[in-house]
């Protein structure tokens, strides 16, 4: 089978990690995988496992963006050229694009919902969920059925998973290297890996850390990630006089290789479908504190 995966970008993140595992699994079973997306730091990881990537600029947060409709013809030609059998969309924007492509090309599409959606009017009048919908957890399925009226038998729960082989590393050796690199040898490192957005609750983590470091000055907070809230979070750190106690690090292609740096992993999200970062932290043996969402 020839499968087209649609997503808005291939930068480091939860959806990209999911797609990399999915593409690898499909290819290992003899399927051909094609990806249509904007540019991203992880493109080479997909091509290295045998996926064919078409790069077009569809990175937008609005399902009404002209980028979607101006690129439909390009993607349709790509589908025709490669005789694609099915389309699998992974963001709201690509769900809408997949809907139009399905109609024009006469092939089915499905979508995976990686979290919770705001119940906007446009999502109700233009549902675009596909002939089947995958929810990454039972709460996400309940949300789709309750808030968007999707028929329960159309939504299938397929929980997120990770490739455990990636985490079979010498944690002690990597920890020592990272501790020396970031000069954290004598610290108790509390850390997280997340997109720097409001929904991830990192402001709550920073405020809680102020109390923690007051009780034990050996503690250091490490936040690995990038996003639109970065400036605001750094201002909060400054306002709380924690500049020498909080370290911000950018994401790298294989972010999970930073996990051994951490002693205690925290996921303070306000909303979460099924966080891959928590499973990855547990895979290297880290204790985890997570919000009850």
N, C-alpha and C positions, 0 to 999 in steps of 0.2 A: 504494500500500500504506500502511496505517496501522500505524505502529511504536510500541510502548511501550517506553521505556527506563526501567529500574528501577535506582536507586542509593540509597545511604543518606543522602547529603547533597550539596549543590551548593556547598560552600566551595572556595576556591582550592586546587588540587592536581592531581596527575597524572591521576587518573581524570576529574575535571571537565574538564580541558583536552581529554582524549581525547573525551569526550562532546560537547563543544562543536564539535569538528571533525567528529565523526560526524554529529551532528544537522544541521549546516550542509550537509554533503555530501549527506545523504539529501533534505533539503528542496530543494536545488538540482536534484535529479534528479526532482522532482515528487512525492515521498512526503510523507505527513503524519507529523509526529513529536510524540509525547506523552511527557511525563516525569512519573514519580511519585517523589518524594523528600522528605526533610525540608527545612527551610529552608536557605538558604546565601547567601553573599555574591555569588554569581554568577547568581542566578535571573534578573535582568533581562537578562543577556547572552543567555540562552536565549529569553526571550520576544521580545527585539528581533530575532531571526532568524526568528521565526514558530513556534517550538515552544510547545505548550500545556503548562503545568506545574501538576500537582496536588500540593499540599503536605500531607503527613501525617507524623506523628512515627514514623519507623521507624529512627531513628539508635540503633543498638545494635551491640555486637560479638558478641552471642550468638545463634546460630541457634535457641536454645530460648526466647528472650525473648518474653513475652506480646505485645509490640508488634507482632510479625509476625502472629500469629494473630488478634489483635483488629482488625487493619486489613485482613485479606483480603477481607471482605465489602464494605468501602468501595471497594477497588480493583476488585473484581469488578464492582460497579455502574458504575464509571468505564469499564471495558473494554466493558461492554454498551452503555452510552450512546453511546460513540464508535465502536463496531463495530471494535475493534482486531483486526488480523490476526495479529500476532506480538509476543511479549514478548522483550526482550533484557536480561538481568540482568548486573550489573557488580560485585557484591560477594557474599561468601558468604551474608550475611543475605538479600539480594534473590534469590539463587539459590533458597533455600528457599521464599521467598514466591512466586516465579515457578512453582515446581513445583506448589504448591497451586492457584494461579490457572489454570495450564494444564489441570489436571484438572477444575476446576469450570467453566471457560469453553469447554473443547474446542478450544483453539488451541495451536499449538506455541510452544516457547520455546527460546532458546539462551543461552549465557553466555559472557562474555569473562573470561579469567583474566589479571589484570594483574600477577601476580607469583607467588611461591611460597607454598604453604599448609603449615602444620604438619599432619602426618599423624595427626590426631586420629581416635579411634574413631568419633565421631559423623559425620565426613565420609565414612567408609567404609560405614556402615550406612544413611546418608541422603545418597547422592551428589549428587543434584539438579544434574547438569551440563547437562541439557537434551538435546534431540534432536541438537544440534551444539554443539561447544565451540570457542571461538577462543582460541588462545594467542598472546601478543604477541611471542614469540620462540621459536626452536627449543629452547633449554634449558628454557623453561616447558613446552613440549609434552612433552619427555622426562620431566620431573618428573611431569606428570599421568599419563602412561602407566605409568611405573615405580612411583610411590608410591601411585597410586589405582586402577590397573588399568583405566583408561579405554581403550577400543579405539582403536588408533592411527588408524583411518580416520574416526573421529568427531571427532578433534581437528585443527583447521585453523590453520596459522600465518599470521597477518596482522600483520606488523611495525608497530609504532607509526610514526606520521608526524606532521609538523607543517606548518602553513600558512606557507610561506615569505614570503608577502606581508606577514605581520605583522612581519617582521624586516627589511624594506626601509626602514630609517630612517637618518638622519644620525647615525651612531654617535659621531663626534667631537663634534658639537654637544651631544648628550644627555650624553655623558661629562663634558664641561666643566660643564654645569648641575648634574649629580649630584655631581661632585667639590666644587663650591662649596657646594652645599646641606649636604653632610656633612663639610665642611672636610678633604678628603682630597687637596688639589691636588698636594702633593709626595710622595704615597705610592705605593708599589707594592701594589696591592690584590689580595690572594688572596681568592677568595670562593666561596660555594656557595649554592644555593637548594634547600631540602629541608625535609621534615617533621622536627621535632625529636624523633626516636624512636631507640631503640637500634640498629635495623637500618640506619640511615643512617650509622653510624660516625663521627659528628661529634666524639666524644671522641678518636678517633685523630687526626683532623685538628687538633684543638686542641693535643694533645701534640706532634705533629710540627711545628706552627707555632712552638712554643717554641724549637726548634732553629733554625728558619729565621730568626726575628727576631734570634736571637743572632748570626747571620752577617751579617745586613743589617738594621739598625734602621729602614730606610725602609719595611719591610713592614708591612702592616695586614691583618688578617683580618676579613672581613665575612660574617656568617651571616644569611641571609634565610630566615625561616621561624618557625613556631610549633609547639608540641606538648608532650607530657607530660614530655619530658626537659629542658625549658627551664631549670628551676631547677637541676637537677643539672649541666648544662653551664656555667651561669653560676658555679656554685660551683667547678667545675674551673678555669675561667678565673681566678677569684680566688685559688685555691690555688696556681696557677702564676705569680701576680703578673703577669698579662697584661691587667688591666682596661683599661689605656689603649691596648692593642694589638688588642683584639677588639671589634667592633661588632656587636650583635644588632639586626636590623631586622625588623619584622613583615611578613607577606605583604600584598600589595595585589592588587586584582582582576586587573590585567595585570602579573603579576610579571616577565614577560620584559622589560618596559621598564626594569627595574633592571640588566639584564645589562651595558650599557655602562659602568657604574660599575666593573666588575671588569677586571683585567688578565690574571689567570690563574684559570680555573674548575677547581674540584676536586670530584670525586664519590667520597667515601671509603666507599661503601656496603658493608656486610657481605653483603648479598643484594639483587639487583636483577633485575627482569624484563627491561626495556629502558627505561632512564631517559630520559624526555622532556627533562629539564633539560640533559642532555649535548648532545642534538641542537639544542636551542634556543641553547645557548652557542656551538656551532659555527656556527649560522646567522648570528650576528653577528660571526663571525670570531675568537672567543676560542680560545686554546690550552687544551686540557683535559688534566688528569691524573685518571685514574680507577682505582679498585681493580679487580683482575682477578677479577671475579665473573660 
